[in-house]
């Protein structure tokens, strides 16, 4: 028995070393003394994301689009997530979703919502069993008209509340799951962002999916309260205004109140279309991260001259700042046509001016996170 004990002790030491190298992984003794790893729940502590042991966790990964505009992930989504975990070495997936498709209201969903919900479950389980966290992101809404105007809008609506009432209990307190309340609020006041109000929507002009609609926007505090009322204490992500680029109102006192949950992380989306230098973006991120827990849940663009400063390589400068400041992030997007795209084909070949840099950064951070 002594050789067996010696081997067991060696394995235990290896497990402890792995726990130190990969914060966010927990180790539990199961029946028979066999040890298996599992994700630990995440929460906010001050301006940091930590696990349930209080250890800081660095999250790095990719967005995996298509579940917002299709009910079957275009047939690629499971392989995309698998490839992201296995080959790109992510520890975080951000999965954009549609409130209409969750309820079977998409125009292609003649058979209802069952297959869509099953696919979301499959992806969550795939992440959880591979020690990968997943942000479930309410990305597309409908201006409070089921089955119409399905797309990206200025603010959530009453149907968004219905979504979280139904959705949050399904994944309540799942250690792998983070909730993103609403993608990219924009073109409203900070008071509407926080408390809601009647708005005239400004749809995403890049998609040209709808004409402007007037509806009652739901404030982000109500969205958070809706999630918490279901008993779900999961870590929550909330983006500020200007398509989740602006922290100013949050820093000015409009932080979300979350006295009983695992906390709120504030999201930034960073693209080379803000008419600001990378240094200006860094300064804003530094100001926010000094007091708030932050995460960059979207960034992307081709390596090359900045639109503001032609002498500056925008992408490499941004990625250097992300690494230097230890900011968590998910790059947009591991899809062939969701631009800026990380891959050029469905063999998951990294794009030469964007994807190759993200894949290398993920490989490098996987040895230190």
Secondary structure in CASP SS format (residue, H / E / C, confidence):
PFRMAT SS
TARGET T0000
AUTHOR 0000-0000-0000
METHOD secondary structure of the structure
MODEL  1
X C 1.00
X H 1.00
X H 1.00
X H 1.00
X H 1.00
X H 1.00
X H 1.00
X H 1.00
X H 1.00
X H 1.00
X H 1.00
X H 1.00
X H 1.00
X H 1.00
X H 1.00
X H 1.00
X H 1.00
X H 1.00
X H 1.00
X H 1.00
X H 1.00
X C 1.00
X C 1.00
X C 1.00
X E 1.00
X E 1.00
X E 1.00
X E 1.00
X E 1.00
X C 1.00
X H 1.00
X H 1.00
X H 1.00
X C 1.00
X E 1.00
X E 1.00
X E 1.00
X E 1.00
X E 1.00
X C 1.00
X C 1.00
X E 1.00
X E 1.00
X E 1.00
X E 1.00
X C 1.00
X C 1.00
X E 1.00
X E 1.00
X E 1.00
X E 1.00
X C 1.00
X C 1.00
X C 1.00
X C 1.00
X E 1.00
X C 1.00
X C 1.00
X C 1.00
X E 1.00
X E 1.00
X E 1.00
X E 1.00
X C 1.00
X C 1.00
X C 1.00
X C 1.00
X C 1.00
X C 1.00
X C 1.00
X C 1.00
X C 1.00
X H 1.00
X H 1.00
X H 1.00
X C 1.00
X H 1.00
X H 1.00
X H 1.00
X H 1.00
X H 1.00
X H 1.00
X H 1.00
X H 1.00
X H 1.00
X H 1.00
X C 1.00
X C 1.00
X C 1.00
X C 1.00
X C 1.00
X E 1.00
X E 1.00
X E 1.00
X E 1.00
X E 1.00
X E 1.00
X E 1.00
X H 1.00
X H 1.00
X H 1.00
X H 1.00
X C 1.00
X C 1.00
X C 1.00
X C 1.00
X C 1.00
X C 1.00
X C 1.00
X C 1.00
X C 1.00
X C 1.00
X C 1.00
X H 1.00
X H 1.00
X H 1.00
X H 1.00
X H 1.00
X H 1.00
X H 1.00
X H 1.00
X H 1.00
X H 1.00
X H 1.00
X H 1.00
X H 1.00
X H 1.00
X H 1.00
X H 1.00
X C 1.00
X C 1.00
X C 1.00
X E 1.00
X E 1.00
X E 1.00
X E 1.00
X E 1.00
X E 1.00
X E 1.00
X E 1.00
X E 1.00
X C 1.00
X C 1.00
X C 1.00
X C 1.00
X C 1.00
X C 1.00
X C 1.00
X C 1.00
X C 1.00
X E 1.00
X C 1.00
X C 1.00
X C 1.00
X C 1.00
X C 1.00
X C 1.00
X H 1.00
X H 1.00
X H 1.00
X H 1.00
X H 1.00
X H 1.00
X H 1.00
X H 1.00
X H 1.00
X H 1.00
X H 1.00
X H 1.00
X H 1.00
X H 1.00
X C 1.00
X C 1.00
X C 1.00
X C 1.00
X C 1.00
X E 1.00
X E 1.00
X E 1.00
X E 1.00
X C 1.00
X C 1.00
X C 1.00
X C 1.00
X C 1.00
X C 1.00
X C 1.00
X C 1.00
X C 1.00
X H 1.00
X H 1.00
X H 1.00
X H 1.00
X H 1.00
X H 1.00
X E 1.00
X E 1.00
X E 1.00
X E 1.00
X E 1.00
X C 1.00
X C 1.00
X C 1.00
X C 1.00
X C 1.00
X C 1.00
X C 1.00
X C 1.00
X C 1.00
X C 1.00
X C 1.00
X C 1.00
X C 1.00
X E 1.00
X E 1.00
X E 1.00
X E 1.00
X E 1.00
X C 1.00
X H 1.00
X H 1.00
X H 1.00
X H 1.00
X H 1.00
X H 1.00
X H 1.00
X H 1.00
X H 1.00
X H 1.00
X C 1.00
X C 1.00
X C 1.00
X C 1.00
X C 1.00
X C 1.00
X E 1.00
X E 1.00
X E 1.00
X E 1.00
X C 1.00
X H 1.00
X H 1.00
X H 1.00
X H 1.00
X C 1.00
X E 1.00
X C 1.00
X H 1.00
X H 1.00
X H 1.00
X H 1.00
X C 1.00
X C 1.00
X C 1.00
X C 1.00
X C 1.00
X C 1.00
X C 1.00
X C 1.00
X C 1.00
X C 1.00
X C 1.00
X C 1.00
X E 1.00
X E 1.00
X E 1.00
X E 1.00
X E 1.00
X E 1.00
X E 1.00
X E 1.00
X C 1.00
X C 1.00
X C 1.00
X C 1.00
X C 1.00
X C 1.00
X H 1.00
X H 1.00
X H 1.00
X H 1.00
X H 1.00
X H 1.00
X H 1.00
X H 1.00
X H 1.00
X H 1.00
X H 1.00
X H 1.00
X C 1.00
X C 1.00
X C 1.00
X C 1.00
X E 1.00
X E 1.00
X E 1.00
X E 1.00
X E 1.00
X E 1.00
X E 1.00
X C 1.00
X C 1.00
X C 1.00
X C 1.00
X E 1.00
X C 1.00
X C 1.00
X C 1.00
X C 1.00
X C 1.00
X C 1.00
X C 1.00
X E 1.00
X H 1.00
X H 1.00
X H 1.00
X H 1.00
X H 1.00
X H 1.00
X H 1.00
X H 1.00
X H 1.00
X H 1.00
X H 1.00
X H 1.00
X C 1.00
X C 1.00
X E 1.00
X E 1.00
X E 1.00
X E 1.00
X C 1.00
X C 1.00
X C 1.00
X C 1.00
X C 1.00
X C 1.00
X C 1.00
X C 1.00
X C 1.00
X C 1.00
X C 1.00
X E 1.00
X C 1.00
X C 1.00
X C 1.00
X C 1.00
X C 1.00
X C 1.00
X E 1.00
X C 1.00
X C 1.00
X C 1.00
X C 1.00
X H 1.00
X H 1.00
X H 1.00
X H 1.00
X H 1.00
X H 1.00
X H 1.00
X H 1.00
X H 1.00
X H 1.00
X H 1.00
X C 1.00
X C 1.00
X C 1.00
X C 1.00
END
